[in-house]
Amino acid sequence: MSHTATVEVEIKDRTAFVKACTRLGVEFSLNDTVTLYDGSEITGMTVRLKGWSYPVVFKDGKAHYDNYEGAWGEQSELDKFRQVYATEAAKRKARLQGFRVSERTLKDGTIRLVCQK
């Protein structure tokens, strides 16, 4: 039986966060305070995406960042991070439930996971 899902991503799983950062080869911190361009400070898990001027901070599952409508960072990099995070979180959850998981990236960039007991 096959299922397709579209997932709304909240970044909360620290283990999946670390795996996603490592997989993408980006700098990260599990607890850092960042001053954004507008002067506001926020503390949470941070990631420095490739080509971004300021780090993205995840607090309470939500992303806080400055990218000045793409001038300070391509939205596609954040989208890619969310996709890889969601993949790592789903794989971790499935394995905890006793599934074997295989992964394949399709030509369109979609990531396909196959879970089997």
C-alpha positions in Angstrom: 0.0 0.0 0.0 1.4 3.4 -0.9 0.7 6.8 0.7 1.7 10.3 -0.4 1.8 13.1 2.2 2.5 16.8 2.2 3.9 17.9 5.5 3.7 21.2 7.3 7.1 21.4 9.1 7.7 22.6 12.6 11.3 22.3 13.6 11.2 20.7 17.1 13.2 17.5 17.0 16.7 18.3 18.0 18.1 15.0 16.8 16.6 15.5 13.3 17.8 19.1 13.3 21.4 18.0 13.9 21.1 15.3 11.3 19.7 17.8 8.7 22.4 20.3 9.5 25.1 17.7 9.2 23.7 16.3 6.0 23.6 19.8 4.4 27.1 20.7 5.8 25.9 23.9 7.5 26.9 25.5 10.8 24.4 25.2 13.6 23.9 25.6 17.3 21.3 23.9 19.6 21.0 27.0 21.8 22.2 30.4 20.6 21.0 34.0 20.9 21.0 35.9 17.6 20.5 39.6 17.0 18.5 40.0 13.8 18.9 43.0 11.4 16.0 44.8 13.1 17.9 44.6 16.4 15.6 42.0 18.0 17.2 39.1 19.9 15.9 35.6 19.8 17.2 32.4 21.4 16.8 28.9 19.9 18.3 26.4 17.6 20.2 28.2 14.9 21.4 27.3 11.4 23.6 29.3 9.0 22.3 28.5 5.6 24.5 28.7 2.6 24.5 32.2 1.2 22.5 33.7 4.0 23.7 36.9 5.8 22.0 36.0 9.0 21.2 32.7 10.7 17.8 31.2 10.9 16.5 30.7 14.5 14.0 28.0 15.3 12.0 28.6 18.5 8.8 26.8 19.5 8.9 25.1 16.0 8.7 28.4 14.1 11.5 30.0 12.0 12.7 33.5 12.7 15.0 35.1 10.1 16.0 38.1 7.9 16.5 37.5 4.2 15.4 41.0 2.9 13.1 39.5 0.3 15.8 37.2 -0.9 18.7 39.7 -1.0 20.2 38.3 2.1 19.4 34.6 1.4 17.7 32.5 -1.1 14.3 31.1 0.1 15.2 27.9 -1.7 18.0 27.2 0.9 15.4 27.4 3.7 13.0 25.3 1.8 15.8 22.7 1.2 16.6 22.7 4.9 12.9 22.2 5.9 12.7 19.3 3.4 15.8 17.5 4.7 14.7 18.1 8.3 11.3 16.6 7.6 12.9 13.6 5.9 15.2 13.0 8.9 12.4 13.5 11.4 10.1 11.1 9.5 12.9 8.5 9.2 13.7 8.7 12.9 10.0 8.4 13.9 9.4 5.5 11.6 12.5 3.6 12.9 11.4 4.2 16.5 8.2 2.4 15.5 10.1 -0.6 14.1 10.1 0.3 10.4 13.0 -0.1 8.0 13.3 3.0 6.0 14.9 3.6 2.6 15.2 7.0 0.9 15.5 8.1 -2.7 15.7 11.5 -4.2 13.6 11.8 -7.4 14.6 13.9 -10.5 12.3 16.7 -9.4 14.0 17.0 -6.0 11.2 15.2 -4.2 12.4 12.8 -1.5 10.7 9.4 -1.4 10.7 7.4 1.7 9.7 3.7 1.8 8.9 2.3 5.2 8.6 -1.5 5.7 8.1 -3.7 8.8 
